[in-house]
Amino acid sequence: MPLGSTRIPFWLKVGWTVWLMVWAPLYWRQYGAQNFLFFCDIGNVLIGIALWLESPLLFSWAACGLLVFQTIYIIDIVGAWFAPHHEFGGVEYMFDPHVPLPIRLLSLFHVVTPPLLVWAILRVGYDARGWKAATIMTWIVIPLNYFWRPGFDVNWARGLFFRQQNAIPAWAYMLLYLTIVPICVYFPTHVALRWATEEWKGTSGAKALRESARQRR
């Protein structure tokens, strides 16, 4: 990339990298290695790489895989802040005094991630392969979550909202998960992001033309 053509501020690249260097060892000590198979944690690393490479594919991959689930997280944490219950569940630890405060503060990346991803995609562009990359990641990670310490239900591999389901056989639930999530979550997110970026480019292009015409007067 030619010097001066960067679309992501240097301070953001450095800041996210430093944050990763603090976040990863503290999370490892608190939760162990398996925690890094959560999609949100994988997304943190993807974002870190994407910031330096300014990669539309990596940003799009992370966005297709995370935006819906991170939004659910935000709704749940905001709702629990104002009400005595959780709409979905999974963020109870954010209000647990037994969890160290630094860990809970670091977990606020869930709130930062969605706007950051949308902003980055509007800056560098959207790659239509993102939802396919997120699907492949899911097909790899969920079977690992299914077999490795299944009681932790990482990424809801055994039941929604960290509640193990017993309505159907566990293997059937996993197969449904691997089919439904890409079709009903990743692909609609892909469609929405593609539409949003096309609208953004159209609006930005129109503004640029108006500014160019104004300067020529």
Buried (B, 14 or more C-beta within 10 A) or exposed (E): EEEEEEEBEEEEBEEBEEBBEEBBEEBEEBBEEEBBBBBBBBBBBBBBBBBBBBBBBBBBBBBBBBBBBBEBBBBBBEBBEEEEEBBBBBBEEBEEEEBEEEBBEBBEBBBEBBEBBBEBBBBBBBBBBBBBBBBEBBEEBBEEBBEEEBEBBBBBBBBBBBEBBEEEEBEEBBEEBBEEBBEEBBBEBBEBBBEBBEEBEEEEEEEEEEEEEEEEE
